[in-house]
Amino acid sequence: MTKPDPNRVLRRLPIVVGGLGAVLLLINRLFTPELTQSQSRGDVLGVILSAVLILTGLIWQQVQPRSPQTVELIGEEGFILSPDLPDAVKTELAWASHLLLTNTVTRSLVVFYQGKVLLRRGILATKSEVTPGPILKRVLETQKAVYLVALKVYPGQIEFDYLPENTQGVICQPIGNQGVLILAANAPRSYTKQDEKWVAGIADKLAVTLSSNL
């Protein structure tokens, strides 16, 4: 279920105020038996102000960015670590996943490293195994991140069946040359450039820890 746009009222306010002002001016003109020169000038200014407000409202409807609509991801809340990991790795993964879930729009994440799932946290899908598809393979081969801003429009979305089925956006961030950090968001186009830098920095730190302990 999507949330309503919080700026909807603000964008419509100039149109409402401008329209109301124009109606009041018209009523005032109809019920005025004799118009003075000063009242005529006031009416002209009032019409101009009403027109400007209405025009501003129409422009805001077109160009003011709207907040991405969020959904409630389908799945159960969980935190699953691979049991055979060293304590240092478990601590690092727990720390990194907590930061991502609390400081970005991420609602579900998976750490896939050396062909195994080391961590699943957040809203979890039923399927836990990760079978690399074309997108994940490209990230592993090129060691370059891929950001799918609106997952539902990509034909390759089928490979992310280990994420909640209504995931809206996905970042696949390489962890060195042996793994990928996969993040799922509950709104399309919701990761900012700053978020992407933040994710890349955490992935680089994980790469150091994992390469020296696994």
C-alpha positions in Angstrom: 0.0 0.0 0.0 1.5 3.4 -1.0 1.7 6.4 1.2 0.1 9.7 0.1 2.3 12.5 -1.2 3.0 14.7 1.9 3.5 17.8 -0.3 0.2 17.5 -2.2 -1.6 20.2 -0.1 1.4 22.6 -0.4 1.5 22.3 -4.2 -2.2 23.0 -4.5 -2.4 25.9 -2.0 -1.5 28.7 -4.5 -4.2 27.5 -6.9 -6.8 27.5 -4.2 -5.8 30.9 -2.8 -5.6 32.4 -6.3 -9.0 31.0 -7.3 -10.6 32.1 -4.1 -9.2 35.6 -4.5 -10.5 35.8 -8.1 -14.0 34.7 -7.0 -14.1 37.3 -4.2 -13.1 40.0 -6.6 -15.8 39.0 -9.0 -18.5 39.0 -6.2 -17.3 42.4 -5.0 -17.5 43.9 -8.5 -21.0 42.5 -9.0 -22.4 44.0 -5.8 -20.7 47.4 -6.1 -23.2 49.9 -7.6 -20.5 52.5 -8.5 -16.9 51.9 -9.1 -14.3 54.5 -8.1 -11.0 55.0 -9.8 -9.1 53.6 -6.8 -11.3 50.5 -6.6 -10.7 49.8 -10.3 -7.0 50.0 -9.8 -7.3 47.7 -6.7 -9.3 45.2 -8.8 -6.7 45.1 -11.5 -4.0 44.4 -8.9 -6.1 41.7 -7.3 -6.7 40.0 -10.7 -3.0 40.1 -11.4 -2.1 38.6 -8.0 -4.7 35.9 -8.4 -3.4 35.0 -11.8 0.2 34.8 -10.5 -0.8 32.5 -7.6 -2.7 30.2 -10.0 0.2 30.1 -12.4 2.6 29.4 -9.6 0.5 26.5 -8.4 0.3 25.0 -11.9 4.1 25.3 -12.2 4.6 23.6 -8.9 2.3 20.7 -10.0 4.7 20.1 -12.9 8.2 20.8 -11.6 8.3 20.4 -7.8 9.7 16.9 -7.1 7.5 14.5 -5.3 8.6 12.2 -2.6 8.9 8.6 -3.9 5.9 6.5 -2.8 6.8 3.8 -0.4 5.4 0.3 0.0 5.4 -2.2 2.9 7.8 -4.9 1.8 6.4 -8.4 1.9 8.2 -10.7 4.2 9.3 -11.3 7.8 11.7 -9.3 9.8 14.9 -11.3 10.4 18.6 -11.3 11.1 20.4 -14.4 9.9 24.2 -14.8 10.0 26.1 -17.8 8.6 27.0 -19.8 11.8 30.5 -20.8 10.8 31.9 -17.2 10.5 34.6 -15.9 12.8 33.4 -13.6 15.6 35.2 -10.7 14.1 33.4 -11.1 10.8 30.0 -11.5 12.6 30.6 -8.3 14.5 31.6 -6.4 11.4 28.6 -7.7 9.4 26.2 -6.8 12.2 27.6 -3.3 12.5 27.6 -2.6 8.8 24.0 -3.9 8.3 22.7 -1.9 11.3 24.2 1.3 9.8 22.7 0.7 6.4 19.2 -0.2 7.8 19.1 2.8 10.1 20.8 5.5 8.0 19.6 4.8 4.4 16.3 3.8 2.8 17.5 0.1 2.8 14.8 -2.2 4.3 16.4 -5.6 3.4 20.0 -6.6 2.6 22.1 -9.6 1.7 25.8 -10.2 1.8 26.9 -12.7 -0.8 30.6 -13.6 -0.6 32.8 -16.3 -2.2 29.6 -18.0 -3.5 27.9 -18.1 -0.1 25.3 -16.0 1.7 26.9 -14.6 4.8 24.1 -12.4 6.0 20.4 -11.7 5.5 18.9 -8.9 7.5 15.8 -6.7 7.5 12.6 -7.8 5.7 13.4 -11.3 4.4 11.9 -13.2 1.5 11.1 -16.9 1.8 13.9 -17.9 -0.5 17.4 -17.7 1.1 19.7 -19.0 -1.6 21.3 -16.6 -4.0 21.9 -17.8 -7.6 23.8 -15.1 -9.4 22.0 -13.9 -12.5 23.3 -11.6 -15.3 23.2 -8.5 -13.2 25.0 -10.0 -10.2 27.6 -11.7 -12.5 28.3 -8.3 -14.2 28.9 -6.7 -10.8 31.3 -9.5 -9.8 33.2 -9.3 -13.1 33.4 -5.6 -13.5 33.6 -4.7 -9.7 31.3 -1.8 -10.5 28.1 -1.1 -8.6 24.7 -1.3 -10.3 21.7 0.8 -9.1 18.3 -0.4 -10.3 16.2 2.7 -9.5 12.8 1.1 -10.1 13.2 -2.7 -10.1 9.8 -3.5 -11.5 10.7 -2.0 -14.9 13.8 -4.2 -15.4 13.3 -7.5 -17.1 16.2 -8.9 -15.0 14.3 -8.4 -11.8 13.5 -12.1 -11.7 17.0 -12.9 -10.5 16.3 -11.1 -7.3 13.8 -13.7 -6.0 15.8 -13.8 -2.7 14.6 -10.2 -1.9 11.0 -9.3 -0.9 8.8 -9.7 -4.0 7.7 -6.0 -4.0 11.1 -4.5 -3.6 11.2 -1.1 -5.3 14.9 -0.3 -5.8 18.1 -2.3 -5.6 21.8 -1.5 -5.2 24.4 -4.2 -6.0 27.7 -3.0 -4.5 30.8 -5.1 -5.1 32.7 -6.2 -2.0 36.2 -6.4 -3.4 36.4 -9.0 -6.2 34.7 -11.8 -4.4 31.3 -10.7 -3.2 28.4 -8.3 -3.5 26.4 -6.3 -1.0 22.8 -6.3 -2.2 20.4 -3.7 -0.8 16.6 -3.5 -1.2 14.6 -0.3 -0.8 10.8 0.1 -0.3 10.6 3.1 -2.7 11.8 3.7 -6.3 14.5 6.3 -7.0 15.1 6.7 -3.2 18.8 6.3 -2.9 20.7 9.6 -3.2 24.2 10.1 -4.5 25.3 10.5 -0.9 23.7 7.2 0.0 25.6 5.5 -2.9 28.9 6.9 -1.6 28.0 5.7 1.9 27.2 2.2 0.6 30.4 2.0 -1.3 32.4 3.0 1.7 30.9 0.4 3.9 31.4 -2.3 1.2 35.1 -1.3 1.0 35.5 -1.7 4.7 33.7 -5.1 4.6 36.1 -6.2 1.8 39.1 -5.6 4.0 37.6 -7.5 7.0 36.3 -10.4 4.9 39.5 -10.9 2.8 41.6 -11.0 5.9 39.4 -13.4 7.9 37.9 -15.8 5.4 
